[in-house]
Amino acid sequence: MLKSFGENARYKVIELLGQGSFGTVFLALDTKLSRRVALKVTNQKLDKVSIQRFQREGEVTPRLRHPNIVTIYDADVHNNQGYIVM
């Protein structure tokens, strides 16, 4: 199982929460801000086009405000794997 993820291993994995066809979601600790987060990591390495789409989603989604939409704290690509922190 994944133990840490992100630049400088910022997110320390605590436990697996769920897995789907696109990604795996972990309960993790954001070591920079000392808070628990949900970390979704893509299951496959992303190609150039997929990376661009993923990064665009990471830019647009945090602008949405609705009680039924989770807050995005971080979204990026690390070692060709996309991740979203909620």
C-alpha positions as CSV (number, residue, x, y, z in Angstrom):
1,M,0.0,0.0,0.0
2,L,1.0,3.6,-0.6
3,K,2.8,5.1,2.4
4,S,3.2,8.8,1.3
5,F,2.5,10.9,-1.8
6,G,3.2,14.3,-3.3
7,E,6.1,16.6,-3.5
8,N,8.5,15.9,-0.5
9,A,6.0,13.2,0.6
10,R,3.7,15.9,1.9
11,Y,0.7,13.5,2.3
12,K,1.2,10.5,4.7
13,V,-1.3,7.7,4.0
14,I,-3.2,6.5,7.1
15,E,-5.6,4.0,5.5
16,L,-7.4,3.0,2.3
17,L,-10.9,4.4,2.0
18,G,-12.0,3.1,-1.3
19,Q,-11.0,2.2,-4.9
20,G,-12.6,2.6,-8.3
21,S,-11.7,2.3,-11.9
22,F,-10.1,5.8,-12.1
23,G,-8.5,6.1,-8.7
24,T,-7.9,5.1,-5.2
25,V,-8.9,7.2,-2.2
26,F,-6.9,7.2,1.1
27,L,-7.3,8.9,4.4
28,A,-4.1,10.9,4.7
29,L,-2.3,13.4,6.9
30,D,-1.3,16.7,5.2
31,T,2.0,17.1,7.0
32,K,2.4,20.8,6.0
33,L,-1.0,21.8,7.5
34,S,-1.4,19.1,10.1
35,R,-4.9,18.0,9.1
36,R,-6.5,14.9,7.9
37,V,-7.6,14.8,4.2
38,A,-8.9,12.5,1.6
39,L,-6.3,11.8,-1.0
40,K,-7.4,10.5,-4.4
41,V,-4.6,9.2,-6.6
42,T,-5.1,8.0,-10.2
43,N,-4.6,4.3,-10.7
44,Q,-2.6,4.7,-13.9
45,K,0.2,7.0,-15.0
46,L,-1.2,9.8,-17.1
47,D,-0.2,10.7,-20.6
48,K,0.4,14.3,-21.7
49,V,-3.2,15.0,-22.7
50,S,-4.6,13.4,-19.6
51,I,-2.3,15.4,-17.4
52,Q,-3.5,18.6,-19.1
53,R,-7.2,17.6,-18.5
54,F,-6.5,16.6,-14.9
55,Q,-4.7,19.9,-14.2
56,R,-7.6,21.9,-15.7
57,E,-10.0,20.0,-13.5
58,G,-7.8,20.9,-10.5
59,E,-8.0,24.6,-11.5
60,V,-11.8,24.7,-12.1
61,T,-13.3,22.5,-9.4
62,P,-12.1,24.6,-6.4
63,R,-14.1,27.5,-7.8
64,L,-17.4,25.6,-7.3
65,R,-19.3,26.3,-4.1
66,H,-22.1,24.1,-3.1
67,P,-23.0,22.1,0.1
68,N,-22.8,18.9,-1.9
69,I,-19.4,19.5,-3.5
70,V,-16.3,18.6,-1.6
71,T,-13.7,21.3,-1.0
72,I,-10.5,20.8,-3.0
73,Y,-7.3,21.8,-1.1
74,D,-4.7,20.7,-3.6
75,A,-4.6,19.0,-7.0
76,D,-1.5,18.2,-9.0
77,V,0.5,15.6,-10.9
78,H,3.4,13.8,-9.2
79,N,5.5,11.2,-11.2
80,N,2.8,11.2,-13.9
81,Q,0.1,10.3,-11.4
82,G,-2.6,12.8,-10.7
83,Y,-3.9,13.4,-7.2
84,I,-6.6,15.5,-5.6
85,V,-6.7,16.4,-1.9
86,M,-10.1,17.0,-0.4
